[in-house]
Amino acid sequence: MMEFLNFYLFPGILLGCIYALGAIGISLTFGILRFSNFAHGDTMVLGVYITLSFVWLTDLHPLVVMPLAMALTAFAMLGMDRAFFKPFRKSPPIMSVIASFGLMLMIRSAVQFFWGTQIQAMVKGIQPPLQWLQPLMLREKQLYILGGTVILMVAMHLLLTRTKIGKAMRAVSDNPDLAALTGINTERVVQATWILGASLAVAAGVFLALDTQVETNMGFKMLLPMFAAAILGGIGKPYGAVLGGMVIGIVEEVSAYPWIGTTPLLNPGYKAGVAFAIMVLMLIWRPQGLLRGRQF
């Protein structure tokens, strides 16, 4: 039982937290801007490398400098929106999709040019499991990921339900034309969407880097599971993205558990296929997702 908890369920929950934070931005972008943003994964990478640079410069913990990296990444995304997406606001969505694909390649190339392609460690050394949690084998960084995810989720909930801009984002997502007629500044809502999505993407990337390592292709590897999470929960529904992310993360890890016999039910190398299979099945069975979001 402890083996299942320590090596399958808890890693799945941690992975689900990361997927959930990343999927929220994808879901919000589709719900408000009406296109699939393929540059979201590399936005995460940009934020991770900015955080890594601050760690090198200040020797502070990544979570301490992460808010500054969030702000800089959000500012960069506002500039990219103005340059690459705003000209296509009234064009067919496929134009913005193509622009996001090109932006994805540009961001990745820029990161590789300025920071190189070698694998980096966000935190040096190997952390042993916390003794006071034995027999659970949880490390300090994993508690940071869990706690940080909970804090960010609560903050997102309060933003969407208690603030004027959050309510405006929900109104634009439901009906942009009606929202504009009621006097809502839709361009300001778009800017808030980029800021929130980029900030949560940076958090997801930093949490992933804390748990694994930093590499320039990490965002691309995360893109499919994050899209699968957004679709599973209901595209355009941020709470659905949270639910979808947790489901995808747990199912990916638990699928490698030896449920029958002593060998893994599914080879760990096929975990990405689990996310893809869930996404395809959901599109066939319930295209609007678990929380009835928008359909592609």
Buried (B, 14 or more C-beta within 10 A) or exposed (E): EEEEBBBBBBBBBBBBBBBBBBBBBBBBBBBBBBBBBBBBBBBBBBBBBBBBBBBEEEEEBBBEBBEEBBBBBBEBBBEBBEEBBEEBBEEEBEBBBEBBBEBBEBBBEBBBEEBEEEEBEBBEEEEEBBEEEEEEBBBEBBEBBBEBBEEBBEEBBEBBEEEEBBBBBBBBBEEBEEBBEEEBBBEEBBBBBBBBBBBBBBBBBBBBBBBEEBBBBBBBEBBBBBBBBBBBBBBBBBBBBBBBBBBBBBBBBBBBBEEEEEEBEBEEEBBEBBBBBBBEEBBEEBBBBBBEBBEE
